[in-house]
Structures are given as C-alpha cells and as structure tokens.
C-alpha cells in the first residue's frame, strides 16, 4: 500500500503539486512552532546551565530558520522552481525537526531529574508528535519517518527511566506511532481518490463530449489564464460552412461524427502549448502564442486542411471552414471574442472557405449595425418607412401594366438608408414580418386610386413564409380592407424562398393564388436551381434578372440564354417581365424577345406615390426611346428588385 501511495504521487505531477502546496499551506504555523520549541529548549538550558540544551536550542533555531527560508522561497519561486526541490526541502526540515525534538526529550528524561525540565521536555515532545499526526497524516512517506524519528528515541528514554508514569507515556507514544503509520496510508488513498474524482468532474465540466476538446468554459479559463500572465495570445474562430445542411439531410449522428473528424484535423496541426476547443454547434476556437506571421500561416493551413473531402461512414462530404482571427494580447476576453466573431462573419459574407483578420473597421460597421437594429423597431412605430413605386410598361401597348412597390426608410438622422442594409437586418431580427405586412397594406391602399387595369406588385421575403406567420391571412385582410380586386395584385418571390421549407412555401403559394392574387418568380436566373424551381412553383409571371440584360446588346451568349428562357416561358404560357433595362441598346435587344413587360431606369426610377399617381392618371405612355447610338453610356444600376 505504501509503495502504491508513493508511486501515485510520483507519477501524477498535478497531484504532487497539490500535496507540496499543502506542505507549505500554513506559512505562519511552522515558524511559530519552531520558535516555541527553541524557547522551551533554551529555557531548559537556562534552568540547568547544561550546554547540551544550549546546543540543541541553537540547532532547533537553525532548523527553524531553514524552514522559514523554504517557506519564503516557495511563495516567491513556486512557478519557476521544480516541485521536487520544494518537496525535498520540506522533507529535510520536517525530519530534522523531529530528530532534534526527540534528542531533546530523550536527553532531558535520561540526564536530568529536575521536574521542571522533565515536564517541559515531555510536554513539548508529546505535543510535537501529536501535531505530526494531525498535520501530515495524508503523506505516508514524510509522516512515517517523521513520527518514527520523533517518538522512538524519546519512548526508549522514557522506558529506560523505569518510572511507571514514564513507561505508561512511552506505551501511549508507541501506540500513537503504530496507529499513525497504519492510518496514514488509508487517509492518503482517500485523499488521492477524492482529488482525482474532483479533477475528473472538473475535466468533464470543461471538455466537449463529442470532440474531447475543451468546451466553452474550459477555453475561456485557458484564455483568461494566458491573458492574465501577459502572454502573447491570438484567437482563431473556426466555423464549419453550411454545417446545418449536414444535420438536416444526413442526421445528427453523421453531424457529430463530422465534428469529431474536423476536431482531429484541427488538432493535428497545433503546436505544443496551443489549445483547440469546440465552443458550441459547429464553431471551434484555437488559442495560440505564435507570431502574427506564423498565426496567419496557421489560419491558412487550417482552411487548406479541408480541400480533400471527408468520409463519414458511407457518406463522402465536401467540407470547408471560415476563420476569424484576432490578436487578443492586452485585450479583455469579451472584446477579443467579439473581434474574432466579427472577422468570422466578414469571412462568411465574402464567400466562406477563407480566413480574415480583425480590423477596427469591422467594429465600426458592427456598431452601425447595432444602432440600425435599435432604430429599426422605432422606425416602424414612428412611421419612417414609405413605399416608392416603379412602373412596369408594356413594350407593345406602351402603357403601364403595374407598379412594383419598393420599401424606403427615411431616417431622421442618417437620411435615406439603403434597403440592402435594413432588409437583411429586419429578416434577422424578425421585424420583416411587420415590415412586410405594412408593405402589402400600403401597396394595396395606393392601388385603390389607380385605374382598374393598373396593378401593383409587392416583394415578399422568405422569412414571411414561416409557419408562425399567416401571410395568406395578411394578404386576405388587406384585400378586404382596401377593396382592391385580387387579380390586380402580384406577390413577388425569389428562388431562395424555397430553401428552408419548400413544401410549406409551395402550399402557401397555392393558397395565395386561390385568392385570385398572381405570383411572380423574381430574379429568375440568379439561383442554383432556377429551372427545377420554375417547374415546381405555382407562378403566373416570370421576372428576368438584370444579370441577363446587362450584356444582352453585345453578347451572343446572353441572347442565346434569353431565347431559351423565352421559349420555356412561352411553352408554359407564363408571361415574362424583364428587369434592369437601362440603355436604349438593351431595350431594343429585349423587345426582340417580345416580353410581356419591361422595367428599369431607362423608363422611370422608383418614386413616391404622389409622383407616380399623376403619371398613371394621365395614362402617360412609355417614354420615347432614342435610337441606339454607337457609344454606349453606362448609367447607375436599377434599384428595382
């Protein structure tokens, strides 16, 4: 048992460190105890005039000074000096004290008969031995030697005196020695077991169960420790691109297996001292103390680790990661994590499968975004939003077919805020449902005053098709309140609408058409599965994205694609509207395909209701288009979308 106890401490550095810390855990008790022992021995020297007592007093004082010096050294150098050194210093001091104390007690009982001296010696020695049992009973190696040194010579002297009281005391001492030695190993094993159990629980609390990396709590503690010590610290936030698709299509078991493999690849390129963690979902973190150049190379290396597909069971997955990098040295951990996230979001926004380092401009953009989010909710209540309308003309009849309603935000301080900036914010925080309902209501109210042939179209976000939002009910209520004929209303959707809940979206579109409202597929040609969505969606109008129009006057390939789309739309009996017509050359090229409608800056920009109403009331026809010149003038991009 004793061998195993000693081996346990020897081969467990953390446990050994804790045990040594316990030896130095009471810095005042040892010097005070040593001082008292030195004074008692000195008092015996003064009473008897015995030089041996004076010598023992001097030895005890020197041992006390040695142990006090070890205490001071430990407090100052415990992080830079080996634990083994301090352990041996503690052993030497304890055993020297025990041997000197035993010599004092044995000498006093054997040589002197003065009751005062004997009483002091017996009381001091027994008190010291009792202190050993209480103080070091969890350390068998030091305790057994220390109690043996202290008790056996003294007990022998007591027995040799043949005084009955002293013999009884000697028997009690010997019994104490036996009990202390027999119990110290048991106490030690209980201590070690409790320590390891506690450590295991702490490890579990700081470890991710899927990847065996640190979890968020463990990573935060690791980073805080590095920052508090002033070490150079870089943080890398590593996010698996499009991980949700894996979970949704292949299941969480495959997703968890993929996370484990990703963790293994990341860990394989880390140097000693670097730590990786999974802090939640598909997001990993790395803390490194490399130089700025080397840590940039590490980020690039981690991205390149996923060039080759990963095999998970029977599935072979193409995986990529995006990384945000920041220098956390001298910063708070909260600020550093925020910077890391901002760099990560920017990397994802720029196309994923890349790494980006944090720059202050990202914080400025983030702060502006937060301010806009706060202002957005207020803007809805205070009526800062309005609709502008862009006419869609018939190239044949040269009259207005309908007007597309486009949201505009007139911020009291910032002026006009681009829809490209506030629409994504509204989609993220859920306000798009309120904005969308507002747009539908206001668009139909505007159409009430227009002539019957002129319709109105309203863009609808994918977020408005969530199951917790009754889009059909919103449209139905707006129709009932305004009295606008349903056939005059068109709801525009994009291919991305089908991305999350295709079956529900298609069912909702059928319900919208059942009201008599038309459905238009907007931005056709910009998605990944345009033709398949074209076939699945219940649509009445096809709107061709400006991407086809930009080069249609000069590119034979663009014209070939337009012919194919026109033929497909004709076969399916779906009218076609062409967006983004900005030059006479584009208009002339587009009209060759006989579209149902045309829209763009060439004819009119989006305008408020008070400006569009006179145009509609006067039946203003399609503006006259000059014949194309040989020089093409590039104008600003259309905002109709």
Secondary structure, DSSP 4 states (H G I P E B T S, - for coil): -HHHHHHHHHT-HHHHHHHHHHHTS-HHHHHHHHHHHHHHHHHHHHHH--HHHHHHHHHHHHHHHHHHHHHHHHHHHTTTS-HHHHHHHHHHHHHHHHHHHHHHHHHHHHH---HHHHHHHHHHHHHHHHHHHHHSTT-HHHHHHHHHHHHHHHHHHHHHTT-HHHHHHHHHHHHHHHHHHHHHHHHHHHHHHHHHHHHHHHHHHTB-TTT-SB-HHHHHHHHHHHHHTT---EEEEEEETTHHHHHHHH-HHHHHHHHHHHHHHHHHTPPTT-EEEEEETTEEEEEE---HHHHHHHHHHHHHTTSS-EEETTEEE---EEEEEEE-TTS-HHHHHHHHHHHHHHHHHTTSSSEEE--HHHHHHHHHHHHHHHHHHHHHHHT-EEEEEEEEE-TTT-SEEEEEEEEEEEETTTEEEPHHHHHHHHHHHTTHHHHHHHHHHHHHHHHHTS-TT-EEEEE--GGGGSTTS-HHHHHHHHHHHH---GGGEEEEE-GGGGSS-HHHHHHHHHHHHHTT-EEEEEEETSSS-HHHHHHHS--SEEEE-HHHHTTTTT-HHHHHHHHHHHHHHHHTT-EEEE----SHHHHHHHHTT--SEE-STTT---EEHHHHHHHHHTTPPPPP-PPPPSSPPP-PPP---
